[in-house]
Amino acid sequence: MKHCAALEQVAKIHRYDSWRACCAVLAKTSPKEGKANKNLVEMIHYESSEWNFALDVPKRWNSFPPVSTNSPYEVIRFASHENGSHLLIIFRKPHDPKKGLKDVSDQVQKILTNAGFGNFSGAETSIGPRTVLMLDFDKPQGEGTWWCRQYFLAEGTLGYTLGFGTTNRTEMFDLYDIMAKSFEILEDLPPPVLIP
């Protein structure tokens, strides 16, 4: 039996409609220590003039160079190993304005399914004035689970994906939402004019 199928059976035994429904209910009814802790996280504003974006990240997280073997569109990583493993990867790639974000999400979901991820659940949200597609999924990792959330957004012919991952979903997903909501696409600066 696959891990995803086992999770669905556990949820049914406990009278939930699905594993996602079970997680959602437990997250709402569990102690609010994670919510209290996120309010204590000191954030810094990160801006990339090279990749034209900005967002808030926890001050104690570190930035790392992209891993091109993961994706040629990865531009930077932020990570922490305090109280579990936590990761944010920013992807920046060309976007076909004729295609919707659902097309992008579906294509990514196929790739992730082949990599062993499952329990996909999508929803629309917003970041500033933009409509954004959000995708939750997970993968067994050792004795636990690697929980992920991606936000897909686009402007014209440019698309960004914020890819979050954690071993501690209950405490981190609220913080991830705050980080994602701070994301801004910065205006391209015109190239400098050379005066002879």
Backbone hydrogen bonds, N-H to C=O, Kabsch-Sander energy under -0.5 kcal/mol:
donor,donor_aa,acceptor,acceptor_aa,energy
6,A,2,K,-2.1
7,L,3,H,-2.2
8,E,4,C,-2.0
9,Q,5,A,-2.0
10,V,6,A,-2.3
11,A,7,L,-2.2
12,K,8,E,-2.1
13,I,9,Q,-2.5
14,H,10,V,-1.5
15,R,12,K,-1.8
16,Y,11,A,-2.9
22,C,18,S,-2.2
23,C,19,W,-2.5
24,A,20,R,-2.5
25,V,21,A,-2.4
26,L,22,C,-2.6
27,A,23,C,-2.4
28,K,24,A,-1.5
29,T,25,V,-1.8
30,S,26,L,-1.5
34,G,31,P,-0.5
36,A,32,K,-2.0
37,N,33,E,-2.7
38,K,34,G,-2.2
39,N,35,K,-0.9
40,L,36,A,-0.5
40,L,37,N,-1.5
41,V,38,K,-0.9
44,I,57,V,-2.9
46,Y,44,I,-0.6
46,Y,55,L,-3.3
48,S,53,F,-3.2
49,S,47,E,-0.6
52,N,48,S,-0.9
53,F,48,S,-1.3
54,A,184,E,-2.0
55,L,46,Y,-2.3
57,V,44,I,-2.5
59,K,42,E,-3.6
61,W,58,P,-1.6
62,N,79,A,-2.4
64,F,77,R,-2.9
68,S,66,P,-0.7
70,N,67,V,-1.7
71,S,67,V,-1.4
74,E,71,S,-1.3
75,V,90,I,-3.0
76,I,90,I,-1.0
77,R,64,F,-2.2
78,F,88,L,-2.6
79,A,62,N,-2.4
80,S,86,H,-2.1
84,G,81,H,-0.8
86,H,80,S,-2.7
87,L,165,G,-2.5
88,L,78,F,-2.7
89,I,163,G,-2.6
90,I,76,I,-2.3
91,F,89,I,-0.5
91,F,161,T,-2.7
92,R,73,Y,-2.6
93,K,159,G,-2.6
95,H,157,T,-2.4
99,K,96,D,-2.3
103,D,100,G,-0.6
104,V,100,G,-1.2
105,S,101,L,-2.9
106,D,102,K,-2.7
107,Q,103,D,-2.0
108,V,104,V,-2.3
109,Q,105,S,-2.6
110,K,106,D,-1.8
111,I,107,Q,-1.6
112,L,108,V,-2.7
113,T,109,Q,-2.5
114,N,110,K,-1.8
115,A,111,I,-0.9
116,G,113,T,-1.6
117,F,112,L,-2.5
118,G,138,D,-2.6
121,S,136,D,-2.1
123,A,134,M,-2.2
125,T,132,V,-2.8
127,I,130,R,-2.0
130,R,127,I,-1.9
132,V,125,T,-2.9
133,L,152,F,-2.0
134,M,123,A,-3.4
135,L,150,Q,-2.6
136,D,121,S,-2.9
137,F,148,C,-1.9
138,D,118,G,-2.2
139,K,146,W,-1.4
141,Q,144,G,-2.5
144,G,141,Q,-2.5
146,W,139,K,-3.2
147,W,145,T,-0.7
147,W,166,T,-2.8
148,C,137,F,-2.9
149,R,164,F,-2.0
150,Q,135,L,-2.6
151,Y,162,L,-1.9
152,F,133,L,-3.1
153,L,160,Y,-2.5
155,E,158,L,-2.9
158,L,155,E,-1.6
159,G,93,K,-3.1
160,Y,153,L,-3.0
161,T,91,F,-2.0
162,L,151,Y,-2.3
163,G,89,I,-3.1
163,G,161,T,-0.7
164,F,149,R,-3.1
164,F,162,L,-0.7
165,G,87,L,-2.3
166,T,147,W,-2.1
167,T,85,S,-1.6
172,M,168,N,-1.7
173,F,169,R,-2.3
176,Y,172,M,-2.8
177,D,173,F,-1.9
178,I,174,D,-1.8
179,M,175,L,-2.6
180,A,176,Y,-2.8
181,K,177,D,-2.4
182,S,178,I,-0.8
182,S,179,M,-0.8
183,F,180,A,-1.7
184,E,54,A,-2.8
186,L,52,N,-1.9
186,L,184,E,-0.7
194,L,192,P,-0.5
195,I,193,V,-0.5
